[in-house]
């Protein structure tokens, strides 16, 4: 049963004259892989959005949808575009909107003015347009070509045409992308980027002219009652070109500050926008718009609370808002009107329904790792989710019952073993999972020790609950022997025995494993050297410095930290690097610890040898697969499978994905 304090999340609300059944919005995310060469939705796209409507979300916002593909020509298929082939767009989108409506949900198409200086090279190439000849965000040798007034007018006309196509396709409204995040319309709106002297530059009203003429053109084309939302950022957090500011950092704002943000919001609503889907940040401070786990949950609420004092239209807030206590309290306190969930709905599309049933503990947590969503989208132009392998391929990659029930023995209760057990049991197999430790979780336990990684531990709790509900026989403190495996009557055996930390030998030094420090089995002292500047080393350093007040020096053999493994989403990597710098953690790259002497630890650096005094030295140089049992039995037991870190040390995403792939086919 729904909790009393959560009922406000399910009260109807209106955007313009359009009534929505609840306060939940699917936040717009890049729709990589969800369209075809003509800019029309493919089956993956249809199923992806319909699945979130089925899960109870009141308003579905599609991801970026181009309004034209000539001025800023993008490789197709990359994003949908209604004006490339309007008839075919309607033919593919209409069944989707009809199916979304069957669940009582509404759906908006997010129409985009494009990238400008933040264009993705793999999609647009090494050229860029912009409000002025300004530097590209990513490419050092590219200066943006200034758009002509005629081209701006073409964009405005195309916005109106695209909105009309979307209305005919059954979309209940559109959202304009965006005076937000540093995309093209935001570049026009901010004086740091817009150096024009014509009617689209100079004063704030002129810089907003592009965005205001768009909403006016759409209203004229589609009717004054057709809802138009705006993706909007109140504040930019820009220190300089390609330099963002951290939470709590004092700096000179070069983008849009709060006072200008308030005035801009007032002018934009006055022009006709019916809602503001609002956050803070821009591509120069990208980790604000795509918050990693290092951000506090609900980080946009203080800013949208300010926004609500100057506008009288609904304000929508995303930013790690899946906790219904946080969300409902934010609405009651007047910090927001609606709650947008982006990445959490990739992890679990049923969040609103589960909250309505009083089953929030059933929600599969989003880790804010961005490995399957933003990171994968940037690298492979395909959206998915690290903890939900079926995301973005719902119809083709779901689970079906097994043809015959088998007995399955799983050795290892880390994330791979837990996922294999969950999927196998869901398909009707009888599953026994043996774990040598006293609890499930494996490397998620030390990995989730820092407060900013709390969702790793939430994922363990979720798996524990699912395995209990599915009747999996979980045997803790159980070490399986070779003899027991050979004597097992299981039809299939899955070895998910994990990995062990690699340990270096340094003369005179007693090394601590990072995982022992994280789980507080070992004390780092008041000062420490961490050998290894990968993700584990850097996150351990941040935790020790920020939460334990330990002086930390990172020593990394490579020429840069965070250069091995991954690839990390750039938002995560940039924020972690900036946090290490902000907290004054010393970093020595191209360096190695050679020995311990009475004076301290000797470190060989590119600038010569130096001695560092420290209480301890922590080893964080990676993990080695634990596959001894498998090597002994693989030749004699062909129905044995190797999985997770035991097969190849990787990240959480690939442990889950590989386990899902194996278990869905047994």
QUIJOQUI-V51554 format. One record per pair of residues at least 24 apart in sequence whose C-alpha atoms are under 8 Angstrom apart, sorted by the first residue. I is the first residue (numbers start at 1). GAP is how many residues later the second one is. If there is no record, write none. Layout:
[[I GAP] [I GAP]]
This chain:
[[1 355] [1 356] [1 357] [1 358] [2 353] [2 354] [2 355] [2 356] [2 357] [3 353] [3 355] [5 320] [5 323] [6 318] [6 319] [6 322] [6 349] [6 350] [7 321] [7 349] [8 320] [8 323] [8 324] [9 318] [9 319] [9 322] [9 329] [10 346] [14 300] [15 212] [15 259] [15 260] [15 298] [15 299] [16 209] [16 210] [16 211] [16 258] [16 259] [17 208] [17 210] [18 154] [18 209] [20 38] [20 39] [20 85] [20 86] [21 37] [21 83] [21 84] [22 35] [22 36] [23 35] [23 314] [23 315] [23 316] [24 33] [24 34] [24 35] [24 314] [24 315] [24 316] [24 317] [24 328] [25 32] [25 33] [25 34] [25 35] [25 36] [25 291] [25 313] [25 314] [25 315] [25 316] [26 26] [26 31] [26 33] [26 34] [26 35] [26 36] [26 314] [26 315] [26 316] [26 319] [27 33] [27 34] [27 35] [27 291] [27 313] [27 314] [27 315] [28 33] [28 34] [28 35] [28 36] [28 82] [28 314] [29 33] [29 34] [29 35] [29 313] [30 33] [30 34] [30 49] [30 347] [30 353] [31 31] [31 32] [31 33] [31 47] [31 48] [31 351] [31 352] [32 46] [32 47] [32 345] [32 349] [32 350] [32 351] [33 44] [33 45] [33 46] [33 348] [33 349] [33 350] [33 359] [34 45] [34 46] [34 348] [34 358] [35 42] [35 43] [35 44] [35 45] [36 40] [36 41] [36 42] [36 44] [37 39] [37 40] [38 38] [38 39] [38 42] [38 43] [38 46] [38 47] [39 37] [39 38] [39 39] [39 40] [39 41] [39 42] [39 43] [39 45] [39 46] [39 50] [40 40] [40 41] [40 42] [40 45] [40 48] [40 49] [40 52] [40 53] [41 39] [41 48] [41 51] [41 52] [42 50] [44 348] [44 349] [44 350] [44 351] [45 347] [46 47] [46 50] [47 49] [47 345] [47 346] [47 347] [47 348] [48 343] [48 344] [48 345] [48 346] [49 47] [49 51] [50 46] [50 49] [50 50] [51 298] [51 343] [52 293] [52 297] [52 298] [53 47] [53 50] [53 51] [53 52] [54 46] [54 49] [54 295] [54 296] [55 294] [55 295] [55 296] [55 297] [55 298] [56 47] [56 49] [56 294] [56 295] [56 296] [56 297] [57 48] [57 295] [58 46] [58 47] [58 48] [59 46] [59 47] [59 48] [59 49] [60 45] [60 46] [60 47] [60 48] [61 46] [61 47] [61 48] [61 49] [61 114] [62 45] [62 46] [62 47] [62 48] [63 46] [63 47] [64 46] [64 47] [64 48] [64 113] [65 44] [65 45] [65 46] [65 47] [66 45] [66 46] [66 47] [66 48] [67 44] [67 45] [67 46] [67 88] [67 91] [67 92] [67 94] [67 95] [68 87] [68 90] [71 80] [72 42] [72 44] [72 52] [72 56] [72 57] [73 51] [74 49] [74 50] [74 51] [75 48] [75 49] [78 45] [78 303] [81 81] [82 80] [82 83] [82 84] [83 75] [83 78] [83 79] [83 82] [86 79] [89 76] [89 80] [90 75] [90 76] [90 78] [90 79] [91 78] [93 76] [93 77] [94 75] [94 76] [97 72] [97 73] [97 74] [98 72] [106 65] [106 66] [107 64] [107 65] [107 66] [108 63] [108 64] [108 65] [108 66] [108 67] [109 57] [109 62] [109 64] [109 65] [109 66] [110 64] [110 65] [110 66] [110 67] [111 48] [111 51] [111 52] [111 63] [111 64] [111 65] [111 66] [112 64] [112 65] [112 66] [113 42] [113 46] [113 63] [113 64] [113 65] [113 70] [113 71] [113 72] [114 63] [114 69] [114 70] [114 71] [115 68] [115 69] [116 28] [116 67] [116 68] [116 71] [117 27] [117 66] [117 67] [118 64] [118 65] [118 165] [120 258] [130 54] [130 57] [130 58] [131 53] [131 56] [131 57] [131 62] [131 63] [131 64] [131 65] [132 61] [132 62] [132 63] [132 64] [134 59] [137 104] [137 105] [137 146] [137 147] [152 58] [156 54] [156 57] [156 58] [156 61] [157 57] [157 60] [159 55] [159 58] [159 59] [160 54] [160 57] [160 58] [160 61] [160 62] [161 57] [161 60] [163 55] [163 59] [164 54] [164 57] [164 58] [167 55] [172 54] [172 55] [173 53] [173 54] [173 55] [173 56] [174 53] [174 54] [174 55] [175 53] [175 54] [175 55] [175 56] [176 52] [176 53] [176 54] [176 55] [177 53] [177 54] [178 52] [178 53] [178 54] [179 32] [179 51] [179 52] [179 53] [179 54] [180 51] [180 52] [180 53] [180 98] [180 99] [180 100] [180 101] [180 102] [181 51] [181 52] [181 55] [181 99] [181 100] [181 101] [181 102] [181 105] [181 108] [182 99] [182 100] [182 101] [182 102] [183 99] [183 100] [185 25] [185 26] [190 65] [190 66] [191 64] [192 62] [192 63] [204 60] [205 59] [205 62] [208 56] [208 60] [211 57] [212 56] [212 59] [212 60] [215 56] [215 57] [215 58] [216 55] [216 56] [219 53] [227 46] [227 47] [228 44] [228 45] [228 46] [228 47] [229 44] [229 45] [229 46] [229 47] [229 48] [230 43] [230 44] [230 45] [230 46] [230 47] [231 45] [231 46] [231 47] [232 44] [232 45] [232 46] [232 47] [232 48] [233 28] [233 45] [233 46] [233 47] [233 48] [233 49] [234 24] [234 27] [234 28] [234 31] [234 44] [234 45] [234 46] [234 69] [234 70] [234 73] [235 26] [235 44] [235 45] [235 46] [236 44] [236 45] [236 46] [236 49] [237 43] [237 44] [237 45] [237 48] [238 43] [238 44] [238 46] [238 47] [240 44] [241 43] [242 41] [242 42] [242 43] [243 41] [243 42] [244 40] [244 41] [244 42] [245 40] [246 329] [246 332] [246 333] [262 44] [262 45] [262 48] [265 42] [265 45] [265 46] [266 44] [266 45] [269 42] [269 44] [274 39] [274 40] [275 38] [275 39] [275 40] [275 41] [276 37] [276 38] [276 39] [276 40] [277 38] [277 39] [277 40] [278 26] [278 37] [278 38] [278 39] [278 40] [279 24] [279 25] [279 38] [279 39] [279 40] [286 285] [287 284] [287 285] [287 287] [287 288] [290 29] [290 281] [291 28] [291 29] [291 77] [291 280] [291 281] [292 76] [292 77] [292 78] [292 279] [292 280] [292 283] [293 74] [293 75] [293 76] [293 159] [293 160] [293 279] [294 158] [294 159] [294 281] [294 282] [295 157] [296 156] [297 24] [298 28] [301 29] [301 34] [301 35] [302 33] [304 31] [304 32] [305 29] [305 30] [305 31] [306 29] [308 26] [308 27] [308 28] [314 24] [316 24] [318 24] [320 24] [322 29] [324 31] [324 36] [343 25] [343 30] [343 42] [346 38] [346 39] [346 42] [346 45] [347 38] [347 39] [347 40] [347 41] [347 44] [348 40] [361 101] [362 100] [362 103] [363 99] [364 95] [364 98] [365 90] [365 93] [365 94] [365 97] [366 89] [367 86] [367 88] [367 89] [369 200] [369 203] [370 198] [370 199] [370 202] [371 197] [371 198] [371 282] [372 281] [374 195] [375 192] [375 193] [375 194] [375 195] [376 193] [385 268] [386 266] [386 267] [386 268] [386 270] [386 271] [387 265] [387 266] [387 269] [387 270] [388 269] [389 267] [389 268] [389 271] [399 24] [399 28] [399 265] [400 27] [400 264] [401 25] [401 26] [401 27] [402 25] [402 26] [402 27] [402 264] [404 25] [405 24] [405 25] [406 24] [406 84] [406 85] [406 86] [407 24] [407 25] [407 82] [407 83] [407 84] [407 85] [408 24] [408 82] [408 83] [408 84] [408 85] [408 86] [409 24] [409 25] [409 81] [409 83] [409 84] [409 85] [410 24] [410 83] [410 84] [410 85] [410 86] [411 24] [411 69] [411 82] [411 83] [411 84] [411 85] [411 86] [412 24] [412 30] [412 83] [412 84] [412 85] [412 86] [413 26] [413 27] [413 28] [413 29] [413 83] [413 84] [414 26] [414 27] [414 28] [414 29] [414 30] [414 82] [414 83] [414 84] [415 26] [415 27] [415 29] [415 45] [415 229] [415 237] [415 240] [415 241] [416 80] [416 227] [416 228] [416 239] [416 240] [416 242] [416 243] [417 77] [417 78] [417 79] [417 226] [417 227] [417 242] [418 45] [418 49] [419 44] [419 237] [419 240] [419 241] [420 239] [420 240] [420 242] [420 243] [421 46] [421 51] [421 242] [422 41] [422 44] [422 45] [422 48] [422 50] [423 237] [423 240] [423 241] [424 239] [424 240] [424 242] [425 45] [425 46] [425 47] [426 44] [427 237] [430 42] [431 41] [431 42] [432 40] [432 41] [432 42] [432 43] [433 39] [433 40] [433 41] [433 42] [434 40] [434 41] [434 42] [434 43] [434 44] [434 45] [434 46] [435 39] [435 40] [435 41] [435 42] [435 43] [435 44] [436 40] [436 41] [436 42] [436 43] [436 44] [437 39] [437 40] [437 41] [438 38] [438 39] [439 37] [439 38] [440 24] [440 36] [442 56] [445 74] [446 69] [446 70] [446 72] [446 73] [447 68] [447 71] [447 89] [449 69] [449 70] [450 68] [450 89] [450 90] [450 93] [451 92] [482 147] [482 150] [482 151] [486 151] [491 148] [492 147] [492 148] [492 149] [493 146] [493 147] [493 148] [494 146] [494 147] [494 148] [494 149] [495 135] [495 145] [495 146] [495 147] [495 148] [495 151] [496 146] [496 147] [496 148] [496 149] [496 150] [496 151] [497 129] [497 130] [497 146] [497 147] [497 148] [497 149] [498 127] [498 128] [498 129] [498 146] [498 147] [498 148] [499 124] [499 125] [499 126] [499 127] [499 146] [499 147] [499 150] [500 123] [500 124] [500 125] [500 126] [501 119] [501 120] [501 121] [501 122] [501 123] [502 117] [502 118] [502 119] [502 120] [502 121] [502 122] [503 116] [503 117] [503 118] [504 115] [506 87] [506 88] [506 89] [506 90] [507 87] [507 88] [507 89] [508 87] [508 88] [508 89] [509 86] [509 87] [509 108] [510 106] [510 107] [511 105] [511 106] [511 107] [511 108] [512 104] [512 105] [512 106] [512 107] [513 105] [513 106] [513 107] [514 26] [514 104] [514 105] [514 106] [524 26] [524 91] [524 92] [524 93] [524 94] [525 25] [525 90] [525 91] [526 24] [526 25] [526 88] [526 89] [527 24] [527 25] [527 87] [527 88] [527 89] [528 24] [528 25] [528 86] [528 87] [528 88] [528 89] [528 90] [529 24] [529 25] [529 26] [529 85] [529 87] [529 88] [529 89] [530 24] [530 25] [530 87] [530 88] [530 89] [530 90] [531 24] [531 25] [531 61] [531 62] [531 86] [531 87] [531 88] [531 89] [531 90] [532 24] [532 25] [532 87] [532 88] [532 89] [533 27] [533 28] [533 29] [533 87] [533 88] [534 27] [534 28] [534 29] [534 30] [534 31] [534 86] [534 87] [534 88] [535 27] [536 84] [536 86] [537 82] [537 83] [537 84] [538 24] [538 38] [538 42] [539 37] [541 39] [541 44] [542 37] [542 38] [542 41] [542 43] [545 38] [545 40] [546 37] [551 34] [552 33] [552 34] [553 32] [553 33] [553 34] [553 35] [554 31] [554 32] [554 33] [554 34] [555 32] [555 33] [555 34] [555 36] [555 37] [555 38] [556 31] [556 32] [556 33] [556 34] [556 35] [556 36] [557 32] [557 33] [557 34] [557 35] [558 31] [558 32] [558 33] [559 30] [559 31] [560 29] [560 30] [561 28] [565 85] [566 85] [623 26] [624 25] [625 24]]
